[in-house]
């Protein structure tokens, strides 16, 4: 990782846009395409200010056709360019899944390694702002389950910039999932966690390496994006009662940093995995299986996991809050684990 020279406080969206801009300045093969990425700056601010800087030939507003957006990016990538294609909501993946899974993810393999697809597919994830069943999912595990793509989900502004630069430079297709709430947009009641120190110079954060966001000795809480934020809040409350929780921010699902998870479990002997995706067949299941296979006898209590029940995300605010994990729910679950 490159050494930072200067730090400033930026929101997540500005950090992400800055990372894209710096790579575009260094490499003429990098360009952006998608719905409302130009004049509007991305509906979640991920391309804010880029149209004025680079013009419509490199920041391309497209028709409403997800298949055309992803397909065009794949074609450009196979010809040596480094496109960044935005899928406005991850919920829309079904419209272009053939392009993503049968082409973007497989061309390198099916060509015997002769054709690279160095593209980034960015997509917004997350709920808790009453956008209902078709605009509130995270679907991390859906993409992570499909081989051929790297899948990353940064939490902090620092990681949003550094991992975006790493993703653009990577020769593999990367699905870059950014959380709406962590973009720091004013109309979404921005959290303190959506603002952070971001160096002015270009730097990289490795793909496939988790971050120990808080060290602890009594229980490991594994989260990603907003679940990391809630886990840290719960950990502070637990610390007031003498329980030291270690919080791991996954940052990357593919590659998955098993080593950091297992090292933590072998230290704390307890683990809770928290996810904003659905409970069944998801990230919580995968991490639980890894721990069960490789560190089962290091555990003092059974593995616990928390995620959204297998129901569509409700529009109703009380119902949505009921199904999405929270700091309060994490706190109570850890207390129950250790009290038992």
C-alpha positions as CSV (number, residue, x, y, z in Angstrom):
1,X,0.0,0.0,0.0
2,X,1.4,3.4,-0.9
3,X,2.2,5.9,1.8
4,X,-0.3,8.7,2.3
5,X,1.1,12.3,2.2
6,X,-2.0,14.3,2.9
7,X,-5.3,13.6,4.5
8,X,-8.7,15.3,4.2
9,X,-12.2,14.5,5.3
10,X,-14.3,13.2,2.4
11,X,-17.7,11.5,2.1
12,X,-17.8,8.0,0.6
13,X,-19.1,9.2,-2.8
14,X,-16.4,11.9,-3.2
15,X,-13.7,9.4,-2.3
16,X,-15.0,7.0,-4.8
17,X,-15.2,9.6,-7.6
18,X,-11.7,10.9,-6.8
19,X,-10.3,7.4,-7.2
20,X,-11.9,7.1,-10.6
21,X,-10.7,10.5,-11.6
22,X,-7.1,9.9,-10.7
23,X,-7.0,6.7,-12.7
24,X,-8.6,8.4,-15.6
25,X,-6.0,11.0,-15.5
26,X,-3.2,8.4,-15.6
27,X,-4.7,6.1,-18.1
28,X,-6.7,7.1,-21.2
29,X,-8.1,3.6,-21.5
30,X,-10.3,4.2,-18.4
31,X,-13.8,5.4,-19.1
32,X,-17.2,5.3,-17.4
33,X,-20.6,4.4,-18.8
34,X,-24.0,4.0,-17.2
35,X,-27.4,5.5,-16.5
36,X,-27.1,9.1,-15.1
37,X,-23.4,8.8,-14.5
38,X,-22.7,12.1,-16.5
39,X,-24.6,15.3,-15.9
40,X,-26.3,13.9,-12.8
41,X,-23.1,12.5,-11.4
42,X,-24.6,9.1,-10.5
43,X,-27.7,8.9,-8.5
44,X,-25.6,8.1,-5.4
45,X,-22.8,10.5,-6.3
46,X,-20.2,7.9,-7.4
47,X,-19.3,9.9,-10.6
48,X,-19.8,13.4,-9.2
49,X,-17.9,16.1,-11.2
50,X,-16.4,13.7,-13.7
51,X,-18.3,14.8,-16.7
52,X,-17.0,18.4,-16.4
53,X,-13.4,17.1,-16.1
54,X,-13.3,14.4,-18.8
55,X,-16.2,15.2,-21.1
56,X,-19.0,13.0,-22.6
57,X,-16.6,10.8,-24.6
58,X,-15.2,9.3,-21.4
59,X,-18.2,9.8,-19.0
60,X,-21.0,8.3,-21.1
61,X,-24.7,8.6,-20.2
62,X,-26.4,5.6,-21.7
63,X,-29.9,4.5,-22.6
64,X,-31.8,2.5,-20.0
65,X,-30.5,-0.9,-21.1
66,X,-28.4,-2.7,-18.5
67,X,-27.6,-5.5,-21.0
68,X,-26.2,-2.9,-23.4
69,X,-24.2,-1.1,-20.7
70,X,-22.5,-4.3,-19.4
71,X,-22.1,-5.8,-22.9
72,X,-20.5,-2.7,-24.2
73,X,-18.1,-2.6,-21.3
74,X,-17.2,-6.3,-21.8
75,X,-16.4,-5.7,-25.5
76,X,-14.3,-2.7,-24.7
77,X,-12.4,-4.6,-21.9
78,X,-11.6,-7.5,-24.2
79,X,-10.1,-4.9,-26.7
80,X,-7.7,-3.6,-24.0
81,X,-9.7,-0.7,-22.4
82,X,-10.6,-0.5,-18.7
83,X,-14.2,0.4,-18.6
84,X,-16.2,1.2,-15.4
85,X,-19.8,0.2,-15.9
86,X,-22.5,1.2,-13.4
87,X,-25.5,-1.0,-12.7
88,X,-27.6,1.6,-10.9
89,X,-29.1,-0.8,-8.4
90,X,-27.8,-4.3,-7.7
91,X,-31.4,-5.4,-7.8
92,X,-31.4,-4.9,-11.6
93,X,-28.8,-7.6,-12.1
94,X,-31.4,-9.9,-13.5
95,X,-31.8,-7.8,-16.7
96,X,-28.2,-8.3,-17.6
97,X,-27.2,-11.5,-15.8
98,X,-26.3,-13.3,-19.1
99,X,-23.8,-10.6,-19.9
100,X,-22.3,-10.7,-16.3
101,X,-22.1,-14.4,-15.7
102,X,-21.9,-16.0,-19.2
103,X,-19.5,-13.4,-20.6
104,X,-17.8,-11.1,-18.2
105,X,-17.0,-13.8,-15.7
106,X,-16.2,-16.6,-18.2
107,X,-14.4,-15.2,-21.2
108,X,-11.0,-15.3,-19.6
109,X,-11.5,-19.0,-18.6
110,X,-13.1,-20.1,-21.9
111,X,-10.3,-18.4,-23.9
112,X,-7.7,-20.4,-22.1
113,X,-6.4,-17.2,-20.5
114,X,-5.8,-15.5,-23.8
115,X,-8.5,-12.8,-23.4
116,X,-8.6,-10.6,-20.4
117,X,-11.7,-8.7,-19.2
118,X,-10.2,-5.8,-17.1
119,X,-13.5,-4.0,-16.2
120,X,-15.2,-2.8,-13.1
121,X,-18.9,-3.3,-12.6
122,X,-20.1,-0.8,-9.9
123,X,-23.5,-1.2,-8.3
124,X,-25.3,0.3,-5.4
125,X,-26.5,-1.9,-2.5
126,X,-28.4,-1.6,0.8
127,X,-31.7,-0.5,2.2
128,X,-33.0,1.2,5.3
129,X,-34.4,4.1,3.5
130,X,-37.8,2.7,2.4
131,X,-37.1,1.9,-1.2
132,X,-38.9,-1.4,-1.0
133,X,-38.3,-4.9,-2.4
134,X,-36.8,-4.0,-5.8
135,X,-34.3,-1.3,-4.7
136,X,-33.0,-2.3,-1.2
137,X,-31.1,-5.6,-1.5
138,X,-27.4,-6.2,-1.2
139,X,-27.1,-9.6,-2.9
140,X,-23.4,-10.0,-2.0
141,X,-23.6,-13.8,-2.1
142,X,-25.3,-13.9,-5.5
143,X,-22.2,-12.5,-7.2
144,X,-19.7,-14.2,-4.8
145,X,-21.2,-17.6,-5.7
146,X,-20.4,-17.2,-9.4
147,X,-16.7,-18.0,-10.2
148,X,-14.7,-15.7,-12.5
149,X,-15.2,-12.4,-10.8
150,X,-13.7,-10.6,-7.9
151,X,-16.4,-9.2,-5.6
152,X,-15.6,-6.3,-3.2
153,X,-17.7,-4.2,-0.8
154,X,-15.8,-1.3,0.9
155,X,-17.1,0.3,4.0
156,X,-15.0,3.5,4.7
157,X,-14.3,6.4,2.4
158,X,-10.6,5.5,2.6
159,X,-11.3,2.0,1.3
160,X,-13.8,3.2,-1.3
161,X,-11.0,5.2,-3.0
162,X,-8.2,2.7,-2.5
163,X,-10.2,-0.3,-3.5
164,X,-11.6,1.5,-6.6
165,X,-8.1,2.2,-7.8
166,X,-7.1,-1.4,-7.2
167,X,-10.2,-2.6,-9.0
168,X,-9.5,-0.4,-12.1
169,X,-5.9,-1.7,-12.2
170,X,-6.9,-5.3,-11.8
171,X,-6.8,-7.5,-15.0
172,X,-9.9,-9.5,-13.7
173,X,-13.5,-8.3,-13.8
174,X,-14.4,-6.8,-10.5
175,X,-17.9,-6.3,-9.1
176,X,-17.6,-3.2,-6.9
177,X,-20.6,-3.0,-4.5
178,X,-20.9,0.4,-2.8
179,X,-23.5,1.0,0.0
180,X,-25.9,3.8,-0.5
181,X,-25.9,4.9,3.1
182,X,-22.1,5.0,3.3
183,X,-21.9,7.4,0.3
184,X,-22.6,10.3,2.6
185,X,-25.4,12.0,0.6
186,X,-27.3,14.7,2.4
187,X,-30.8,13.4,1.5
188,X,-30.0,10.1,3.1
189,X,-29.3,11.4,6.6
190,X,-25.5,10.7,6.4
191,X,-23.8,8.8,9.1
192,X,-20.5,9.7,10.8
193,X,-19.1,6.5,9.3
194,X,-19.8,7.9,5.8
195,X,-17.1,10.6,6.3
196,X,-13.4,9.8,6.8
197,X,-9.8,10.7,6.2
198,X,-8.8,10.2,2.6
199,X,-5.3,11.0,1.3
200,X,-5.1,13.3,-1.7
201,X,-2.6,11.2,-3.6
202,X,-3.5,8.0,-5.3
203,X,-3.1,4.9,-3.2
204,X,-4.3,1.3,-3.3
205,X,-6.1,-1.0,-0.8
206,X,-5.7,-4.7,-1.7
207,X,-8.6,-6.7,-2.9
208,X,-9.1,-9.9,-0.9
209,X,-7.8,-8.6,2.5
210,X,-10.2,-8.1,5.4
211,X,-9.6,-5.3,8.0
212,X,-9.7,-5.7,11.8
213,X,-11.7,-2.6,12.5
214,X,-11.6,-3.2,16.2
215,X,-9.4,-5.5,18.3
216,X,-11.0,-7.6,21.0
217,X,-10.5,-10.8,23.0
218,X,-14.0,-12.1,23.9
219,X,-15.9,-12.5,20.7
220,X,-15.4,-12.0,16.9
221,X,-18.1,-10.2,15.0
222,X,-17.7,-10.4,11.2
223,X,-19.6,-7.8,9.1
224,X,-19.5,-5.9,5.9
225,X,-20.4,-2.3,5.1
226,X,-23.3,-1.2,7.3
227,X,-23.1,-4.4,9.3
228,X,-19.5,-3.4,10.2
229,X,-20.8,0.0,11.3
230,X,-23.4,-1.6,13.5
231,X,-21.0,-4.1,14.9
232,X,-18.7,-1.3,16.0
233,X,-21.5,0.5,17.7
234,X,-22.5,-2.7,19.5
235,X,-18.9,-3.4,20.4
236,X,-18.6,0.0,22.2
237,X,-21.7,-0.8,24.2
238,X,-20.4,-4.3,25.0
239,X,-17.1,-2.8,26.2
240,X,-18.9,-0.8,28.8
241,X,-20.0,-4.2,30.3
242,X,-16.5,-5.6,30.1
243,X,-16.9,-7.6,26.9
244,X,-14.3,-6.9,24.3
245,X,-15.5,-7.6,20.8
246,X,-13.2,-7.9,17.8
247,X,-14.9,-6.5,14.7
248,X,-13.7,-7.7,11.2
249,X,-14.7,-5.7,8.2
250,X,-14.6,-8.2,5.3
251,X,-14.3,-5.6,2.6
252,X,-13.9,-8.4,0.0
253,X,-16.0,-11.5,-0.6
254,X,-14.0,-12.8,-3.5
255,X,-11.2,-13.4,-2.6
256,X,-12.3,-14.2,0.9
257,X,-9.7,-13.5,3.6
258,X,-10.1,-16.7,5.6
259,X,-6.9,-16.2,7.5
260,X,-7.9,-13.1,9.3
261,X,-11.3,-14.6,10.3
262,X,-9.7,-17.8,11.6
263,X,-6.9,-16.0,13.5
264,X,-9.5,-14.0,15.2
265,X,-11.7,-17.0,16.1
266,X,-8.7,-18.8,17.5
267,X,-8.1,-15.8,19.8
268,X,-11.7,-15.0,20.9
269,X,-13.2,-18.5,20.7
270,X,-16.6,-17.1,19.8
271,X,-18.0,-15.8,16.5
272,X,-21.1,-14.0,15.2
273,X,-21.5,-13.3,11.5
274,X,-23.8,-10.5,10.5
275,X,-25.0,-9.7,7.0
276,X,-27.5,-7.4,5.3
277,X,-28.1,-10.1,2.6
278,X,-30.6,-13.0,3.0
279,X,-29.9,-15.6,5.6
280,X,-30.1,-18.8,3.6
281,X,-27.3,-19.9,1.2
282,X,-25.4,-16.6,1.9
283,X,-22.3,-15.1,3.2
284,X,-23.1,-16.0,6.8
285,X,-23.4,-19.7,5.7
286,X,-20.0,-19.6,3.9
287,X,-18.1,-18.0,6.8
288,X,-19.7,-20.3,9.3
289,X,-18.7,-23.3,7.1
290,X,-15.1,-22.1,6.9
291,X,-14.9,-21.7,10.7
292,X,-16.6,-25.1,11.3
293,X,-14.2,-26.9,9.0
294,X,-11.0,-25.2,10.1
295,X,-11.5,-23.9,13.7
296,X,-14.4,-25.8,15.2
297,X,-12.5,-27.0,18.2
298,X,-11.3,-23.5,19.0
299,X,-14.9,-22.4,19.7
300,X,-16.4,-22.1,23.2
301,X,-19.9,-21.5,21.9
302,X,-21.8,-22.5,18.7
303,X,-21.4,-20.3,15.6
304,X,-24.1,-17.7,15.4
305,X,-25.3,-15.8,12.4
306,X,-27.6,-12.9,11.8
307,X,-29.0,-11.7,8.5
308,X,-32.2,-10.7,6.7
309,X,-35.0,-13.4,6.9
310,X,-35.8,-15.0,3.6
311,X,-38.5,-12.4,2.7
312,X,-38.5,-9.4,0.3
313,X,-37.4,-6.2,1.9
314,X,-40.6,-4.4,3.2
315,X,-41.4,-0.8,2.2
316,X,-42.9,-0.1,5.6
317,X,-40.3,1.6,7.8
318,X,-41.2,-0.5,11.0
319,X,-41.2,-3.7,9.0
320,X,-37.9,-2.9,7.3
321,X,-36.3,-2.1,10.6
322,X,-37.7,-5.4,11.9
323,X,-35.9,-7.5,9.3
324,X,-32.6,-5.7,8.9
325,X,-29.9,-6.4,11.6
326,X,-29.0,-3.5,13.8
327,X,-26.5,-2.5,16.5
328,X,-29.1,-3.4,19.2
329,X,-29.7,-6.8,17.7
330,X,-26.0,-7.5,17.5
331,X,-25.5,-6.4,21.1
332,X,-28.3,-8.7,22.3
333,X,-27.1,-11.6,20.3
334,X,-23.5,-11.4,21.7
335,X,-24.9,-11.1,25.2
336,X,-27.0,-14.2,24.7
337,X,-24.0,-16.1,23.3
338,X,-21.7,-15.3,26.2
339,X,-24.3,-15.6,28.9
340,X,-25.1,-19.1,27.7
